[in-house]
């Protein structure tokens, strides 16, 4: 497990499948910015059997609260395009009661450190609805810089929405670590 001060990141285990099935089958978990499309429980089982939610293309890690070990959300990273080593990252604080406490920022920061420390990547990116101010703050607190707005890129609740595009380069991450 990757450990922060209050949260840790770990791979999905078979015991986590009931939590994951509830999370991906409940649009409220993703809030108003994550879309309302649900994943069927059998799809969770299928992905678990195929690769345990870990491959070169995508890796999903669970956010665990270090006080009691409970799963409170997840983070993921995935390939951006075949011609680059860049990865896109995302996070979901599935436990609504835990939102607004800086736990997503801590989890995203752990994921950034994990990727730059262990993967041959030079660039991480993330995107979120232009209305998702909390996720933008998470990204900025992790050192991501705003690069622009992508128009109509994500389909949420029956319409295409604009998203902020943010990125963090390895050199920015190294410089920030040297200051700390």
N, C-alpha and C positions, 0 to 999 in steps of 0.2 A: 504494500500500500504506500502511495505517496502521501506524506503527512504534512499538513500545514499546522497552524496553531489551533484552529477550531474544526477544520474539515480535512478529510482525506479522500483520495481518489483510488479506486480499485476496479479491477475487471468484474464483469458480471459473472455470477455463479448460478448454478441451477436453482439454488434456494431463493435467488432474486427474481426468478421468472414471474411469480405471482405479482410482485410489486410492479415490475416492468409492464406486464399485461394491463394492470389497472391504469398505469400512467399513460401508456400510448393509446388506451381506449377511452380516455377522458379528456375531451377538448379543454376543460377548465384548468387542467394541469399546465397547459401551455399558455393560458391566459389569452387576452384578446389579440396578441400579435403573432402567435405561433400557428394559427390556422385551426380549422375545426375537423380536418380529415383525420379519421381514426385508423389505427392499425388493428387488424383482427388478431385475436389471441393465437390462432394457428400460425400466423406470420412470425410472431415472436418465437414460437417453438421451432419453426423452420429455420430462422436465422441462427438460433442457438445451436441447432444440430449441424448447420452448414459450417459455421466458423466461430461460434461463441461470441459474436459481435466484435471480432478482431480480424482484420485483414490488412493488406498493404493499402487498400483503397479507403477503408474507414475503420476507426476504432472508437468504441463507446466505453466510457468509464463511468462508474457511479460515484456520486458525491455522498460521502458518509459523514455524519456528525460524529466527531471524535468522543463526545461525552458518553453517548450510549450506543454508538455503532449503527444507528438507524440510517437508512437510505433516504436522502432528502432531495435528490435530483440527479442529473447526469450532465456530462460534458462529452463532446465528440470532436474528432478531427478527421478530415477527409481530403482527398485529392481535389485540387482546383481544376487542373487541366493536365492532360497527358504529356504535354511538352515542357512542363516545369516541375520543380520539386516543391513548389509552394503548397501549403495546406490551409484549409479554411477550418476555423474552429467555431463551436457553438456551445451553449449552455442552457440548461433549464433548471430552475429551482422548483421542483415538483411539489414540495411541501409549502403551500401558500403561507403558512404561519411563520416560515423561516425567511420569507422575503424581506428585503429592506434592512438586513443586518450585516451586510458586507460579505456574506458567505459565498455568494456567486462570484464576487470579485476575487476572493481567496482561492476558490476552486479554479477559476479561469487562469489566475496567476500560476497555480501549480501546473496546469496543463501547458502553459507557455514555457515554463522552465523545463518541463519534461521534454517537450518537443525540441527546443533549441539545444538541450543538453544531450539528447539521444538520437535525433533524426538529422539527416543531412539536408536541412531546409534553410533557406535564406529569408523566406518571407512567410508570415502568417497573415491571414485576412479574416475578417468577420463582417457580417452584415445584419442589419435589423431594420424593422419598419421605422420610418421617419417619426412615427408617433411613440416608439418604444424608448423613452428617455432613460429609463433605468438600465437597459442593456447597453445603451451608448455610454453611460457613465462607467459601467463595468469595464468596457473595452478601453476607455480612456485612462482609467485608473491602472490598467495593466500596461499602459504605454502605447496603445494603438493610436495612430494619427488618422484623422478624417481625410479621405481622399476625394469624396464626392457623393453624389446621389445617383443611384441607378433607378431609372424610371420604370415603373410597372413590372418589376422583376419577380415578385412573389405573389402567389395566389392565396389570399386569406379571406375566408368568410364570403365567398362569392365574387370577389373583385381582385384585380391586380393592384398591388400597392408599391409605392416607392420605398426604397431602402437606402439607408446610409451605408457607405462602403468605407471600412477602416482597415489599416494594415500596420504591421510591425515588422521591421527588418531586424535581422540578426545583429547588425552593427548598433542599432538603437538599443536592443536588449543588453548587449555587452556593455555599452556606455552607461546604461542605467544601473547595472549591477556594480560597475566600478565606482559609481557615486555612492552607492548604499553601503 
